[in-house]
Amino acid sequence: MRRTAQPFADAAGRPLTRGGLGRSACWIAGGRTACSLVEHGGIEEIAWFGDQPLHRQALFRGGFRSAYARVFRPQLLVGDRLWTLGIGDGALHPSGWTGRMAIPAEGLELELAVVCTNNALIQSVRVLKNPRRHALGLRLSLRDYLRVQLERRSWSAWKPADGAVVCTVTDTAPPHQDDGHEELNAGQLSFTYPDQAEPRTTRIAVVGDGAVAMRSFRSQLRQFDLAPGRRAVLGMALVFASSAKALAAERRALAGGVGAAAWTATASWAAAERDATRPAGLSPEVVSFAQQVPALVHAAMPADLPGAMRASYNSYWVWGWDTLVHAHTYLLNGVDDLVAPALDLYVRTAHPEYGIGHAFDKRMRPLLTQPLTAQGLFAIAAWQLWSLRGDLDAARRHWPFIVRWLQRCRTRPVRDGLFVGMALIPDFPQDAGQDGDDLSPFNNSVMYQACRCIEGLAGALGDHATAASAGEVTTAMRAGFARRLWDPRRGFWNDSVRASTWQRRPSYPAHALIWVTPFCRELINDPETAAAFAERHLRMAGGIRPYPAWDPAFNADGNQLAQHYAPGQDPLFLRLMAMTGRQARLREWLRWKDELWGDLTVPEGVTVEAENDGPVRPDLPGGRQMFAVKAWSDGLFGAVLGIAVDPGGLTAEPGLDGPLRWSNIPIRGRRWSVRVTGAGAHIARMRVAGRVWHGTRKVPLPARGAATVVIERSATPPRQPVLQAADGASVLASRVGRDGLEVRLAAPGRTLVRLWAPKRPQVLVDGAAAAITWDRASRIAELWLPACPQGCLVSAG
């Protein structure tokens, strides 16, 4: 792990820069804008996601780490003297950098900022000391060959216009051979639109605190100058828009001062960072990442498109799956302005027959819909809003949409309770042998968890018919999952099974199941065997392989089939390691995060192609990929801290042995602190708001009292049964005595109760004997409770 003599980050979690960036590259973003800060202390690339065709957001790009080719390099004018500014000692935020600079020869002390806002990149200087009362100006320099030239792209000349300098970029996408749509798979549609090849124009203005003049040279150098004056704050910006009217509006928004707008943005960062969750007991790099998650997410959200989030800072536009997956991590990190608006957005843009969009064009029209079963993420996100915010409004508002989705799914082909169709992941499932006649554990795991969420939502909303329909689906799916998708010979799940013949395809992906709710646990019958397979065949020194090296699908695709692809692999791998007590693997995963965030990157993929391939490398140094941000955050909360939250309260999951403390976690209108003490696979007791709970890992989160949870882990097995999980249910009371455990539960929908017991227990529900299943190896007993909103008593002895 990389260590430095200096702190890695400041108190807000912002990574520190020293003498330049200090790392090879770092992407920052502000909504639609993005730029790459690099090791020489300048800007290497600038992108803006406007109305252009997809993948044409790159507008200016310098050389590979060449100081000569810094893009829009800033310089300070002090009379007739010129001082070059750049990234130096300071701190990085996902939307920018701030630092200080002294020029002793001039007696100047300055504060500098580089900030991405939704439609602008601002470089600002705030004067801290100027005893000689120098008149100060700014200069931005650009060499025209650093404009990104693409086929079917044309640039206008730079021209003065109303105190600014303006140019336009016109992009034309290649025409489509067939306009219309194409069905790719059952329940998935690909679209093209007749106007996609129409020219799209991007307008760019260089503006400043005062008029900006331009000087041109035959060498293609452009100098944009803000004349010297006695200002306390001075700034220059690149402003982007898709029309003249929009450009004028963006300029009016900066009328209060271009440079001041940068400092207004940094003040908003500080306010948001004060509300961020705060972990303790982990490395500085991991703590920094955890504190910066809300800012990382907000930096990818276009301010003018509520509910939309770019999938990465620099390369992808909005993807429906990438926005909706792991929605609980937004809420656990206090990002409250995304989940409900996203549900509204994806209903508004849904195809009437094929449903939720997967990929979108810049006008938010679906280019590709999600496979139908994978669209269950929508219901899951609505359930997570209810779980973490107590908000049923979004589910109620979109309940007809959710019910129609379930009804449409039930018309699709099913074999042994499992739904037929190609997997959403990888991008090319054909390379793993899939052909459409597939039973995919990935898709079906999403479908199962969505239907379990629907059962609870339907109970809360009083729709008993839908609850029963979803229950029929999950009952059949769970049995079929164990019979058909688990390969007992390998001890893991097949990538897919041929639906018509039950033939197992010979691939075993790390993303076989995607853990997006606690209900995923219900699909894992033999965690020890699965964890042993993953540890032996999927793990290597630098990450997790999507497929084992001996797998016929391995390395068929340089991204999802060869590299460590964090978004798909980390959650299942981590839960298996935590469930089976593999503490060394959890700590190893944390070291991987140290290394990656220590280099300022949250990558989509990390190359680990072969045992002798040398050091692992991110696919795009400095990039920030939102799917990975959320997968890391899910791992930290769910497998390291070891908590899960549902509508009934908090469950202590298997996690990292303490001591750990995580404060300021927003749940149900309160900011909670969770502390872990002790070590071992068992829970000795839990303390919630001062009350001690014995015999249960599931506890309520009361609205009064201290907002604290203490989880005391232990290596000593309890002498009596313990409630391990009752996802969706509320624990009203719990008592441990000589005769065993008594726990009173209330739930709006069916609940799978899981009890750990030293021997096969006898279980009563409201005094009547209950049917249970018992696994001697894990010592877990399971029983299904029907909906019991008024509560029922479960006794185990």
Secondary structure, DSSP 8 states (H G I E B T S, - for coil): ----SS-SB-TT--BEE-SS-SSSEEEEE-SSEEEEEETTSSEEEEEE-SSS-TT--EEEE--SS-GGG-TTEEEEEETTEEEE----SEEEETTEEEEEEEEGGGTEEEEEEEEE-SSEEEEEEEEEE-TT---EEEEEEEEGGGB---TTEEE---EEETTEEEEEEEE-----SS-EEEEEETTEEEEE-GGGGS-EEEEEEEEESS-EEEEE-TTSEEEEEEEEE--SEEEEEEEEESSHHHHHHHHHHTTT-HHHHHHHHHHHHHHHHHTS-EEESS-HHHHHHHHHHHHHHHHTS-TTSTT--BSBSSS--BBHHHHHTTHHHHHHTT--SSHHHHHHHHHHT-BTTTBSEEEE-TTS-EEEE--TGGGGHHHHHHHHHHHHH---HHHHHTHHHHHHHHHHHTTS-EETTEEBS--SSSS-GGGGT--SSEE-HHHHHHHHHHHHHHHHHHHHHT-HHHHHHHHHHHHHHHHHIIIIIEETTTTEE-S-EETTT--B-S---TTSS---SGGGGGG-S-HHHHHHHIIIIIEETTEE-SS-TTSTTTTSSTTTTTSB-HHHHHHHHHHHHHHTT-HHHHHHHHHHHHHHHHTT-B-S-EE--STTS-S-EESSTT-BBHHHHHHHHHHIIIIII-EEEETTEEEE-S---S-EEEEEEEETTEEEEEEEEE-SSEEEEEEETTEEE-SBSEE---SSS--EEEEEEESS--SS-EEEE-TT-EEEEEEEETTEEEEEEEESS-EEEEEE-SS---EEETTEE---EEETTTTEEEEEE--EEEEEEEEE-
